[in-house]
Amino acid sequence: RDVNYGWLIRSIHANGASLFFIFIYIHIGRGIYYSSFFFFKVWMSGTLIIFILMATAFLGYILPWGQMSFWGATVITNLISAIPYLGQSITYWIWGGFSVDNNTLIRFFSLHFILPFILMIMSISHIILIHEKGSSNPLGGALNIDKIPFHPYFTIKDLLGIFFSFLFFSIFVLLYPYMLMDAENFNMANPMITPPHIQPEW
């Protein structure tokens, strides 16, 4: 917030996460459509990736320390306290105290930094498993007929996809940077005032 073009970096990071999730959901939809869930190891590694990805996004959402960040952290972490016997102790341990505070923020920042490296390792494992099994295709099997070379056909298709994705993302970041953000999160975190609605942006 207090550096040159900080707004741009924040907008790229926040909206980039949303765009990333859109691509992930498209990927999951494609996997369901082509019945990729029959490849158990590949599907389970992908499921683990989405859970780690959601955890990373949630931790990142808390870091701006606005009203929605604070209360989102309070509501979600308090769900853990519902675990019988140990729930309250685990919640206090996660918070680093008796409420969501600076200790919580430091812990969540550290985890938000570490989890992407775990995601990278998991993604490499996911790709290795896909190459071992062979990816799904609409024809339902590996056929050696009617094949075309990867270059130039698929390289051009992929480059066009990357170009239009980047164009869409640039327009979104530069012209509508706050469309997916809650205005309430621009207010500093205040434990004395509860927002009228605590919900994710989308």
Summary of the structure (lengths in Angstrom):
residues: 202
radius of gyration: 20.8
end to end distance: 23.9
largest distance: 67.5
contacts: 473
relative contact order: 0.14
helix: 68%
strand: 1%
